[in-house]
């Protein structure tokens, strides 16, 4: 490049000198020399150097640059503090290990938050009225009965499209807000349906979950359009069984006060609605709320941040004025594409749905945003003071970011290590766990996120992710990567009773295989866990497993190839019902990795999935049964009582143990009848099994500990 600079200066001198000569010879000579040198130095010489010197010894010559890239990338994605462990991934689990890890078994998530599964059931069971809807479900945990319990939380928001009469007054002045939330214990089921700890309108709480004292929801996910609160028109809070409306007037500080005719005129112009100017229902105390989606609100307040794809709601039971309020929690990221020597994240295939920028090579989850669902008040918390980018923003906007120590303790207990950053960290770490330049160059031990069959209608195929060029043409179809999984379980190597709220992803050997051709090794190589509970928030642990350990995609294949599962699905598919499968959960129990996949059935009309069966895989052993306790009893040869969501100690009554043993025998008999095509006997055995389980559930629970069976 320096040579070209000198040649260009000489060529410029020749052209200037040619002003006096006024001929073509010197300009042609100058341009020719420049073009020749550019061709030789810029193209031919580098190509020869690459072919004759670099390629024969590329790994050693590029080692210093590879080392710089590894060091910078691990620092840019905050991967220097991953704790690496070994994990045996045994394909057997002893009865004593099962008993010791009963807390983890109790907390296995049975209800999948996928929109096609639990969200549909929430809508049918807790929608109450056509003008209420749940836009999404968040996976969280609450401390119940002295231990953590996984939950699914949905906020009951207003849906104007469900109003029978969509007049201007109805949609903008009267039906202005949703009502409360529904919280289901994700690890429990009753009569094939979720167990709701917070339910109804107005919302009531049970199972130890906090009460909602301010149920009115003015700010919610996906809320579009505007409402005007505190007008002469009373606002509907909810409808009583007798058909009478319970109404109120907004008393919060959300939105903008319509304090003058000028303000009304400006909003009428801004929103294109003349009614705002002429309506006699709007007073100077009324408040207009026109940006009501927490994500949109945060983006307007801090456009220099990126936000996670999955905000979630928390019942804030902090002492004080916010007690009983519903708060949204959003994760904010700082990013840049200018971190020296770091690898750009666009080169990684992360889980579908990430909302991080298209190009960046540095990311930190430095901000937590709390949005009050009633008032719309936003608080930006600084959770990573060491982030230099956030330091710059804090200096530019003094007072905008509040120290994390000022966050209420009750909210800290619900912080989650966010999905987007964990997904990209996992994808990057799959290659950058190799810190030796020679090994990194060979990439023989590189990993990638495991493919997945996802959740939804049952299929033997892995989910596909298509790549298109600028002309919209399909370039390639590759298996989609698994999304991070939120679960509550005991971390390997810790006390079984120490339950943690975790996020995890699994790795398989890296491959260029696509769905259209080629094969890929889908064995598990390792799995990464991020911790969310306050005492270990942000800790990343990696567990490496022996070669040949089956991964999530292998477990899906085992399930698809199992005759008992296939026959059960065929049986359930009759009559137009649709079979839905939850995502395959990775559950570490003692030294083993058990895969759990719930099976749901939804009617052909008015979809309302119910939990029909649970499938469990340990090594090549596949079992299916109508409940989690039943399927794990078959898998581990331990009689497990039906979970009540609260861990206990003591001894299972003999009556319960005998009933569960009878249920287990009935189930085995049913499977034999199904294999023989005797559907009548199959139905009889299943009915007897259900009766035995119901009888066991009816026994007064002196304890919830499991007992071993022979």
Secondary structure, 3 states (H helix, E strand, C coil): CHHHHHHHHHHHHHHHHHHHHCCCHHHHHHHHHHHHHHHHHHHHHHHHHHHHHHHHHHHHHCHHHHHHHHHHHHHHCCCCCCEEEEECCECCCCHHHHHHCHHHHHCCCCCCCCCCCHHHHHHHHHCCCCCEECCCCEEEEEEECCEEEEEEEEECEECHHHCCCCCHHHHHHHCCCEECEEEEEEEEEECCEEEEEEECCCCEECCCCCCCCCCEECCCCCCCCCEEECCCCCEEEEECCCCCEEEECCCCCCCEECCCHHHHHHHHHHHCCCHHHHCCCCCCCCEEECCCCHHHHHHHHCCCCEECCCCEEEEECCCCCCCCEEEEEEEEEEEECCCCCCCCHHHCCCCCCCCCCCCCCEEEEEEEEEEECCCCCEEEEECCCCCHHHHHHHHHCCCCEEEHHHCCHHHHCCCCCCHHHHHHHHHHHHHHCCCCHHHHHHCCCCEEECECCCCEECCCCCCEEEEECCCCCEEEEEECECCCEEEEEECCCCCCCCEEEEEEEEEEECCCCECCECCCCCCEEEEEEEECCHHHCCCEEEEEECCCCCCHHHHHHHHHHCHHHHHHHHHHCHHHCEEEECCCEEEEECCEEEEEEEEEEECCCCCCCEEEEEEEEECCEEEEECCHHHHHHHHHCEECCCCCCCCCCCCCCHHHHHHHHHHHHHHHHHHHHHHCCCHHHHHHHHHHHHHHHHHHHHCCCCCCCCEECC
